Amino acid sequence: MEGLEVPPRVGDNVGRQTAVTHGSTPRNRVGPALAVLATLVLAPASFAGPPAALAEGQDSAAASFDRFADGWMDRMRRNGQTQKGSGYTGYGDDVQVELRPTGSSRAPWVGILRYDEHVYHCSNPSRTSCGVARTTPVTEIFRFQNGKWQY
């Protein structure tokens, strides 16, 4: 029964290096060693913090995203105040912004906006007695591309 392969069983050393099988040559053992060496050499650089150019661009991008987020939330608040049946939608004042580099030159930054959306239920049409019926946490992600923030 030569030539038949038996599938590996649990506990077999699957993937172990063998000499020559089916006419192929043994795998090169230098690749894994280089990967480990590269990890050891390059890893400290990843913990050193952003390069100076990235840090300078981050200040500008952060200020730009803060302005954008303020304008976005103003529009959301204006549009959300429309009455929906016996209630309306509103947004909390607690807004959190976060900026992250993408590593892409086309869209170098991603801005993350977090806020709460409140659905209010009103007991009368004049909306003098309303309470929060439901709160939903919202996370929106925007990219900075072609010099502006995009949804």
C-alpha positions as CSV (number, residue, x, y, z in Angstrom):
1,M,0.0,0.0,0.0
2,E,2.8,2.4,-0.9
3,G,1.8,5.9,-2.0
4,L,-1.3,6.2,0.2
5,E,-1.3,9.0,2.6
6,V,-2.9,8.6,6.0
7,P,-4.5,11.7,7.4
8,P,-3.0,13.0,10.6
9,R,-4.5,12.0,13.9
10,V,-4.9,14.1,17.0
11,G,-1.5,14.3,18.7
12,D,0.5,13.7,15.6
13,N,3.3,16.3,15.0
14,V,1.6,17.8,12.0
15,G,3.8,20.3,10.1
16,R,7.1,18.9,11.4
17,Q,10.0,19.3,9.0
18,T,10.8,16.0,7.2
19,A,13.5,15.3,4.7
20,V,12.2,15.0,1.2
21,T,8.5,14.0,0.6
22,H,6.9,13.5,-2.8
23,G,9.9,15.0,-4.6
24,S,9.8,18.3,-2.9
25,T,12.7,19.9,-1.0
26,P,12.8,20.6,2.7
27,R,11.5,24.1,3.7
28,N,14.0,26.8,4.3
29,R,14.5,27.3,8.0
30,V,15.9,30.8,7.6
31,G,12.5,32.5,7.1
32,P,11.2,31.9,10.7
33,A,14.5,33.0,12.2
34,L,14.5,36.2,10.2
35,A,10.9,36.9,11.3
36,V,11.8,36.5,14.9
37,L,14.9,38.7,14.5
38,A,12.9,41.4,12.6
39,T,10.3,41.4,15.4
40,L,12.9,41.9,18.1
41,V,14.7,44.7,16.2
42,L,11.5,46.5,15.0
43,A,9.3,46.1,18.0
44,P,11.0,48.8,20.1
45,A,10.4,51.3,17.3
46,S,6.6,50.7,17.5
47,F,6.6,51.7,21.2
48,A,8.7,54.8,20.7
49,G,5.6,57.0,19.9
50,P,4.7,58.7,16.7
51,P,7.3,60.3,14.5
52,A,7.6,64.1,14.8
53,A,5.8,64.7,11.4
54,L,2.9,62.5,12.5
55,A,2.6,64.3,15.9
56,E,2.5,67.7,14.2
57,G,-0.1,66.5,11.7
58,Q,-2.1,65.0,14.6
59,D,-2.4,68.4,16.3
60,S,-3.8,69.9,13.1
61,A,-6.1,66.9,12.4
62,A,-7.3,66.9,16.1
63,A,-8.3,70.6,15.9
64,S,-10.0,70.1,12.6
65,F,-11.9,67.0,13.8
66,D,-13.0,68.9,17.0
67,R,-14.5,71.7,14.8
68,F,-16.1,69.1,12.5
69,A,-17.6,67.2,15.4
70,D,-19.1,70.4,16.9
71,G,-20.7,71.2,13.6
72,W,-22.0,67.6,13.2
73,M,-23.6,67.6,16.6
74,D,-25.2,71.0,16.1
75,R,-26.8,69.7,12.9
76,M,-27.9,66.5,14.7
77,R,-29.5,68.5,17.5
78,R,-31.3,70.8,15.0
79,N,-32.6,67.9,13.0
80,G,-33.4,65.7,16.0
81,Q,-35.8,68.2,17.6
82,T,-38.5,67.4,15.1
83,Q,-41.6,65.8,16.7
84,K,-42.2,62.1,16.0
85,G,-45.6,61.2,17.2
86,S,-45.8,61.8,20.9
87,G,-42.0,62.3,21.3
88,Y,-38.8,63.5,19.7
89,T,-35.1,62.6,19.4
90,G,-32.4,64.5,21.2
91,Y,-28.7,64.2,21.9
92,G,-26.7,64.4,25.1
93,D,-24.1,67.0,25.8
94,D,-21.5,64.4,26.6
95,V,-19.6,64.0,23.3
96,Q,-16.3,62.2,23.0
97,V,-13.9,62.5,20.1
98,E,-10.9,60.3,19.2
99,L,-8.4,60.5,16.5
100,R,-6.4,57.6,15.0
101,P,-3.8,57.5,12.3
102,T,-4.5,55.0,9.5
103,G,-1.1,54.6,7.9
104,S,-2.7,55.5,4.5
105,S,-1.7,58.6,2.6
106,R,-5.1,58.7,0.9
107,A,-7.0,58.9,4.2
108,P,-4.4,59.6,6.9
109,W,-6.8,60.0,9.8
110,V,-9.9,58.4,11.2
111,G,-12.1,60.4,13.6
112,I,-14.3,58.6,16.0
113,L,-17.3,60.4,17.5
114,R,-19.3,59.0,20.4
115,Y,-22.5,60.4,21.9
116,D,-25.9,59.3,23.3
117,E,-29.1,59.5,21.3
118,H,-32.2,60.0,23.6
119,V,-35.7,59.2,22.4
120,Y,-38.1,61.3,24.5
121,H,-41.8,60.5,25.1
122,C,-44.1,63.4,25.8
123,S,-47.4,63.0,27.6
124,N,-48.9,66.1,25.9
125,P,-48.6,67.6,22.4
126,S,-47.1,70.8,23.7
127,R,-44.1,68.8,24.9
128,T,-44.1,70.4,28.3
129,S,-43.9,67.0,30.1
130,C,-41.3,64.8,28.4
131,G,-39.0,62.1,29.7
132,V,-36.3,59.9,28.2
133,A,-37.9,56.7,26.9
134,R,-34.7,55.2,25.5
135,T,-31.0,56.0,25.3
136,T,-28.8,54.5,22.6
137,P,-25.0,54.9,22.6
138,V,-23.8,55.9,19.1
139,T,-20.4,55.6,17.6
140,E,-19.7,57.2,14.2
141,I,-16.5,56.9,12.3
142,F,-15.3,59.5,9.8
143,R,-12.2,59.5,7.5
144,F,-10.1,62.5,6.6
145,Q,-9.7,62.4,2.9
146,N,-9.0,65.1,0.3
147,G,-8.6,67.8,3.0
148,K,-12.0,67.2,4.7
149,W,-13.8,64.9,7.0
150,Q,-16.2,62.5,5.3
151,Y,-18.8,60.2,6.7
